[in-house]
Amino acid sequence: MVTLRRAASVLKEAGIDFALAGGYAAYARGAAEPTHDVDFVLREEDVTGALAALTAIGMEHRKCPEDWLEKIYDDGRLVDLIYSPADRPVDIDLLSRAEPLTVSAITMPVLTATDLVIMRMLAYTETTCDFSDFLPVLRALREQVDWPRVAKETTHSPYAYALIELLRRLGVIETRRGDSDE
């Protein structure tokens, strides 16, 4: 949590538009506290400023092969600066939907539960489709999620479709008339 607080404070001070994402955003919305990295989403044009602000306080930027995020370390703890999750560039619309929440005594923008779920569902691929770690998060957030929107925005992903069907069969979400079956 120290790294989360430090990074969020610095990004706020630097005037960077960002939102908390990933496990800590889910935690802020009622899921269990995560045990791994801190994820922030921001627009690609803000990455350079964010890296400059974070390295100025002693965090270490390390190049990574992925072309959709940058990695920075705070005393060995990882912070991901994500600007194009699942080939969907972070834009002002996504950031404007984020809601200010207090996380570890700092108020910061946090992605909506719906955006978190969409982002995670679109990240599943043929080689990364283990749903087991995300099921408890989905159970915790289920009442905050706009499931028809999730179904609509992930309709092209067979992995998202499979996960939505699994959630229905497990009774985590209800099948309602009007929900997308595509």
C-alpha positions in Angstrom: 0.0 0.0 0.0 2.9 2.3 0.5 3.8 2.2 -3.2 0.1 2.7 -4.1 0.0 5.8 -1.9 3.3 7.2 -3.1 2.6 6.7 -6.8 -1.0 8.1 -6.7 0.1 11.1 -4.7 2.9 11.9 -7.2 0.6 11.4 -10.2 -1.9 13.7 -8.7 0.7 16.4 -7.9 2.0 16.2 -11.4 -1.4 16.8 -12.9 -1.5 13.4 -14.7 -4.9 12.1 -15.6 -5.0 8.5 -14.4 -7.2 6.0 -12.7 -6.5 3.1 -10.4 -7.1 -0.2 -12.1 -6.5 -3.9 -11.5 -6.6 -5.7 -8.2 -6.3 -2.5 -6.1 -9.2 -0.9 -7.9 -11.2 -4.1 -7.2 -10.1 -3.9 -3.6 -11.3 -0.3 -3.4 -14.7 -1.6 -4.6 -15.0 -4.4 -2.1 -12.8 -7.3 -3.3 -10.0 -8.9 -1.3 -6.8 -7.0 -1.0 -4.4 -8.0 -3.8 -0.9 -9.3 -3.2 0.8 -8.2 -6.4 1.5 -5.1 -8.4 -0.3 -1.7 -8.5 -1.9 -0.9 -11.9 -2.8 2.6 -13.1 -4.4 3.4 -16.5 -3.5 6.7 -18.2 -3.4 8.0 -21.8 -0.3 7.2 -23.8 0.6 10.9 -24.2 0.8 11.1 -20.4 3.2 8.2 -19.9 6.4 10.3 -20.3 5.3 12.8 -17.7 4.2 10.1 -15.3 7.6 8.3 -15.6 9.4 11.6 -15.1 7.4 12.3 -11.9 7.8 8.8 -10.5 11.5 8.5 -11.2 12.0 12.0 -9.7 11.0 10.5 -6.3 13.4 7.6 -6.7 11.3 5.0 -8.4 13.1 3.0 -11.1 11.8 2.7 -14.7 12.7 -0.6 -16.4 12.1 -1.1 -20.1 9.7 -3.9 -20.9 8.9 -5.7 -24.2 5.2 -5.1 -24.0 3.9 -2.2 -26.2 0.9 -1.3 -24.1 2.4 -0.5 -20.7 5.5 0.8 -18.8 6.9 -0.7 -15.6 8.3 1.2 -12.7 9.6 -0.1 -9.4 9.4 1.3 -5.9 11.9 -0.5 -3.8 11.2 -3.7 -5.7 7.4 -3.3 -5.8 6.0 -3.1 -9.3 3.7 -0.3 -10.6 2.3 -0.8 -14.1 1.4 2.2 -16.1 -1.1 0.9 -18.6 -2.0 2.9 -21.7 -3.5 0.4 -24.1 -5.0 -2.6 -22.3 -6.2 -5.4 -24.7 -5.4 -3.1 -27.7 -7.9 -0.5 -26.5 -6.2 2.8 -25.9 -7.0 4.5 -22.7 -9.0 7.7 -23.5 -10.6 10.5 -21.7 -14.0 8.7 -21.7 -12.6 5.9 -19.7 -10.8 8.2 -17.3 -13.9 10.4 -16.9 -16.0 7.4 -15.8 -13.6 6.7 -13.0 -14.9 7.6 -9.6 -13.0 9.3 -6.8 -12.6 6.8 -3.9 -10.4 6.9 -0.9 -7.9 4.1 -1.1 -5.4 3.7 1.7 -6.1 7.2 3.0 -5.7 8.9 -0.5 -8.6 10.0 -2.7 -7.9 9.0 -6.3 -9.9 8.1 -9.4 -10.8 4.4 -9.5 -12.1 2.6 -12.6 -15.7 1.6 -12.4 -16.4 -2.1 -11.7 -17.8 -2.4 -15.2 -14.7 -1.0 -16.8 -12.5 -3.2 -14.7 -14.4 -6.3 -15.7 -14.4 -5.4 -19.4 -10.7 -4.7 -19.3 -9.9 -8.0 -17.6 -12.2 -10.0 -19.8 -10.7 -8.7 -23.0 -7.2 -9.6 -21.7 -8.0 -13.3 -21.8 -6.4 -15.2 -24.7 -5.9 -18.8 -25.8 -2.8 -19.0 -23.6 -4.1 -16.9 -20.7 -7.6 -17.9 -19.9 -7.4 -19.2 -16.3 -10.5 -17.6 -14.7 -9.9 -19.0 -11.2 -8.2 -15.9 -9.8 -10.8 -13.5 -11.1 -13.9 -15.4 -10.0 -13.7 -14.2 -6.4 -13.3 -10.6 -7.7 -16.4 -11.0 -9.9 -18.4 -12.4 -7.0 -17.4 -9.3 -4.9 -18.2 -6.8 -7.6 -21.2 -8.4 -9.3 -23.8 -6.0 -8.1 -21.7 -3.0 -9.2 -21.3 -4.3 -12.8 -23.5 -3.3 -15.8 -23.6 -6.9 -17.2 -25.4 -6.1 -20.4 -22.7 -3.5 -21.2 -20.0 -6.1 -20.4 -21.7 -8.6 -22.7 -22.0 -6.0 -25.5 -18.4 -4.7 -25.3 -16.9 -8.1 -25.1 -19.1 -9.9 -27.6 -16.2 -10.5 -30.0 -14.2 -12.4 -27.4 -14.9 -16.1 -27.1 -13.1 -16.1 -23.7 -15.3 -13.3 -22.3 -18.4 -15.2 -23.6 -17.2 -18.3 -21.9 -16.7 -16.5 -18.6 -20.1 -14.8 -18.8 -21.7 -18.1 -19.4 -19.8 -19.7 -16.5 -20.9 -16.8 -14.2 -24.5 -17.4 -15.2 -24.3 -21.1 -14.6 -22.6 -20.6 -11.2 -25.4 -18.2 -10.3 -23.0 -15.3 -9.9 -25.0 -13.2 -12.4 -28.6 -13.6 -13.5 -29.7 -14.2 -17.1 -32.2 -11.5 -17.9 -34.2 -10.8 -20.9 -32.3 -8.4 -23.1 -28.9 -9.7 -22.1 -26.7 -10.3 -25.1 -26.4 -14.0 -26.0 -23.8 -13.3 -28.7 
